[in-house]
Amino acid sequence: MPWMAVGASYVFISTPTRSAAFSFLPELLNENELGWVWVLAGLFLLFCAWRGQRHPKFTTIGFLVAIAPPALWASLFLIAFFTVLPTAIVSVVMYGTFVALIFFCSGWPNPRHRSRDAPGGS
């Protein structure tokens, strides 16, 4: 759900700072259009969370999808930092931290389910 909220903020709200940060991109790829990356990733993450309970490969795919939008944003803001907006470094650090946290959490083992793991259970 947070990914969809971030995406909606980019799709429906345009601020001067955001517009300046993404000004180096072609008009077709402005911040409003790229916000859909977050929305679609959020929807896919819901699907992966639902399917990942029975099929662990969806958990792996979900973590990769969860990392993609903040990694893209960190990259875009890094380019903006070097080209048009020196204050974009704050966003680089913020989105880069999201990527690092998700990557770190992806290595945690899944919790065991007592009903399925109990010896002699039915």
Summary of the structure (lengths in Angstrom):
residues: 122
radius of gyration: 18.0
end to end distance: 35.5
largest distance: 64.3
contacts: 322
relative contact order: 0.13
helix: 78%
strand: 0%
